[in-house]
Amino acid sequence: MAAPQLGDAILFGKERGAQQFEWVDNLSVEQEIVQINTVRRESKSGTDIREEVLGSWRNAFSVIVWEGGSSFDAWLTASSVQVAQVLLTLPYSFSQLGFASGIAFQIFYGFVGCWTCYIITCLYADYRFMKEKQNAISKNHTIQWYEVLGGLLGPGWKVAALVFNTTYLLCLSVIQLIACGSTVYYINDSITKRTWTLIIGSIFMLSIFIPTAYNYRMWSLAGILMTTYTAWYLTIAAATHGQIPNVKHSGAKNLVLYFTGATNLLFTFGGHSVTVEIMDAMWRPRKFKVTYLYTVLYIFSLTIPSASAVYWAFGDVLLHTSNAFGALPRTKFRDAAVVLMLIHQFIEFGLLCLPIHLMCEKALGVHHSKHFFLRAMARIPVAVFIWFMSLMLPFFGPINSAVGSLLVTFSVYIIPCAAHMTFYRSSLSRQNAIEQPPFFIRRWTIVYTINAFIVIWVTIVGLGFGGWASISNIVKQVHSFGLFAKCYQCPKKNMDHRLT
């Protein structure tokens, strides 16, 4: 049997749906290329492997309730990660930006997020194929973003992805706890936000017992229902309440406020921190780029109406109320929304911590252990550290903007686009890419142009102006409230909470 003439033509294993490939002596190079491309596109990156999951009736209950790898499951999980506590801060961002800029930045960053998701999908698909050629794929191993960049571009890129993505995920997890302490306070204000954060942090530690993104089907479905209720509660409650007396909609009063709000919207659509983990749990990972587009459209249907309605009703009062629940009067519907958001934030907290937990497992050498309890114990230090940081920096709202400007810019936008341009700079890599340019673009030149534009825009507007504005705002909050603040932005007793 003749050896293959091209480096890409290497057999890859049967595991998880990959097909065997046999070389025939009399094939021409052109025919070999056709077979190579056929096999590449039918690899794990595009093969439906449900037969493995659904093969046993004994596991039927587990499959229905616990395990999910379809596009719909991925949509549920991505939507759960993408939108939760950010619903409560968007009216605050609108008060900093005004109506026009608030809506425009949401739409712009939403589609920029879709593009970077496509970029990550491209890199993942080629990395996955490379590992399949080497027969180096394990069912017990979850591929992560830093491994993709390290495998395709070398250790320097791996370190960059590891540092920025890990820090980003830690900050996102901290924000979830801060948001919970801030949110539950509006049901029971006899306990300070700091104490609530302490209590909720102990409950959230239980998320260490959820193994992978593959096991979030029912959790994510519940989270979507909860988020939808909360978004439409905010919209209807604000419209029903009407505008407060002498309401003002000043919009951007200064550059610090404007770029802080814009960076919070950059953060809103920067939920790619767990993209690779969600994609790797799918039966057909290459479909995730389309799934994420549906996710963004769903998010628009929640965030634009709710943020606009609350800002319309309360205007500039929101500049001093970064949590939308603090502006609305207490009712049984608001209490229901608070409870549902707390449950949803538990789900999102687990998803955001998951990649860091997996990194810890790999670092401690227990990731492939058959004893999950051992893996769960390895996750405890991460959860405790997040708990501590949420108590130290309880600045809900300003923290979102700071994370957006300093971490989302690199982790979600700059690094993926720069990595894509670097890896596909040669004609050979472009020719052999599993994911070719979308049908509405077709040319690699346009792909490069879009990537370059995103890198430049995010560097100047997000990292530059946004970083300056966000840090200025954080410093102001520390001077005003101090570290480990007992009750950040709590209403004064005997005063209308909407006027504080």
Order of alpha helices (4+ residues) and beta strands (2+ residues): alpha-alpha-alpha-alpha-alpha-alpha-alpha-alpha-alpha-alpha-alpha-alpha-alpha-alpha-alpha-alpha-alpha-alpha-alpha-alpha
